[in-house]
Amino acid sequence: MTREERFAPNGVPKKIRIYDDGGKTLDRYTVVFTGNYKGRDRICYYLGMSEYPFHPQGFGQHGWSREIIDYPSYKQLGKKIAFDKLPEQCQKLVIQDYKEIWNIK
């Protein structure tokens, strides 16, 4: 089994949590990258994005925090959703970031 198959079986990232606020904000979708990646020194990376993060009028912004832990509820971010519920462009951005964070070629 390859590293990619272990971390993203069937192309679906395992170590993420995804939230949808139902369109209340520009950054409707928030993805929290979980797990002990890159010796992260207690840093947690996250991604906020609109439905079209690659569009010139879309939104896709990265951030990090030392105050986020792997599995809190994050209810303020909206409802937890599955990866396949993200729009296609959002899935593409998540996969790009996930591969970078986990050093997957």
C-alpha positions as CSV (number, residue, x, y, z in Angstrom):
1,M,0.0,0.0,0.0
2,T,1.4,3.4,-0.9
3,R,1.6,6.4,1.4
4,E,-1.2,8.1,-0.7
5,E,-3.5,5.0,-0.4
6,R,-2.9,5.1,3.4
7,F,-3.7,8.8,3.9
8,A,-6.3,9.1,1.2
9,P,-8.0,5.8,0.4
10,N,-10.0,6.1,-2.8
11,G,-8.8,9.7,-3.1
12,V,-10.6,10.8,0.0
13,P,-8.4,12.4,2.7
14,K,-8.7,10.7,6.0
15,K,-7.2,13.3,8.3
16,I,-9.5,16.3,7.9
17,R,-12.7,17.6,9.3
18,I,-15.0,19.6,7.0
19,Y,-17.7,22.1,8.0
20,D,-20.4,24.0,6.1
21,D,-22.1,27.0,7.5
22,G,-24.8,26.8,4.9
23,G,-23.8,30.0,3.0
24,K,-23.9,32.4,6.0
25,T,-20.4,33.7,5.3
26,L,-18.1,34.1,2.3
27,D,-15.9,31.3,3.7
28,R,-18.8,28.9,3.7
29,Y,-16.6,25.8,3.9
30,T,-13.9,25.3,6.6
31,V,-11.5,22.3,6.5
32,V,-9.4,21.5,9.5
33,F,-6.3,19.3,8.8
34,T,-5.9,16.9,11.7
35,G,-3.2,14.5,12.8
36,N,0.5,14.8,13.5
37,Y,1.9,16.2,10.2
38,K,5.3,17.6,9.6
39,G,6.2,17.5,13.3
40,R,3.7,20.4,13.5
41,D,4.8,21.7,16.9
42,R,1.1,21.9,18.0
43,I,0.1,23.9,15.0
44,C,-3.1,23.1,13.2
45,Y,-3.7,24.2,9.6
46,Y,-7.1,25.1,8.3
47,L,-8.6,26.3,5.0
48,G,-11.6,28.6,4.6
49,M,-13.2,28.8,1.1
50,S,-16.2,29.7,-0.9
51,E,-17.9,27.4,-3.4
52,Y,-15.4,28.5,-6.2
53,P,-12.0,29.1,-4.4
54,F,-10.1,29.3,-7.7
55,H,-12.4,31.9,-9.3
56,P,-11.2,35.5,-9.3
57,Q,-14.2,36.5,-7.2
58,G,-14.1,33.4,-5.1
59,F,-12.4,32.9,-1.8
60,G,-9.8,30.4,-0.5
61,Q,-7.6,31.3,2.4
62,H,-5.2,29.3,4.5
63,G,-4.5,29.8,8.2
64,W,-3.0,28.1,11.2
65,S,-3.5,28.2,14.9
66,R,-1.9,26.9,18.0
67,E,-5.2,26.8,19.8
68,I,-7.0,24.3,17.6
69,I,-6.8,20.7,18.6
70,D,-7.5,17.7,16.5
71,Y,-11.1,16.7,17.4
72,P,-13.2,19.5,19.0
73,S,-16.7,20.1,17.8
74,Y,-16.1,23.5,16.1
75,K,-19.9,24.0,16.1
76,Q,-19.4,27.7,15.3
77,L,-18.1,26.7,11.9
78,G,-21.3,25.0,10.8
79,K,-22.4,21.5,10.2
80,K,-19.9,18.7,9.8
81,I,-20.0,17.3,6.3
82,A,-18.3,14.5,4.3
83,F,-15.6,15.2,1.7
84,D,-18.0,14.2,-1.2
85,K,-20.4,17.0,-0.2
86,L,-17.8,19.6,-1.0
87,P,-18.0,21.3,-4.4
88,E,-15.6,19.9,-7.0
89,Q,-13.2,23.0,-6.9
90,C,-13.1,22.8,-3.1
91,Q,-12.2,19.1,-3.2
92,K,-9.4,20.0,-5.6
93,L,-8.0,22.6,-3.3
94,V,-8.3,20.3,-0.2
95,I,-6.4,17.5,-2.0
96,Q,-3.6,19.9,-3.1
97,D,-3.1,21.2,0.4
98,Y,-3.5,17.7,2.0
99,K,-0.8,16.3,-0.3
100,E,1.5,19.2,0.6
101,I,0.9,18.9,4.4
102,W,1.4,15.1,4.4
103,N,4.3,15.2,1.9
104,I,2.5,12.9,-0.6
105,K,3.8,13.0,-4.1
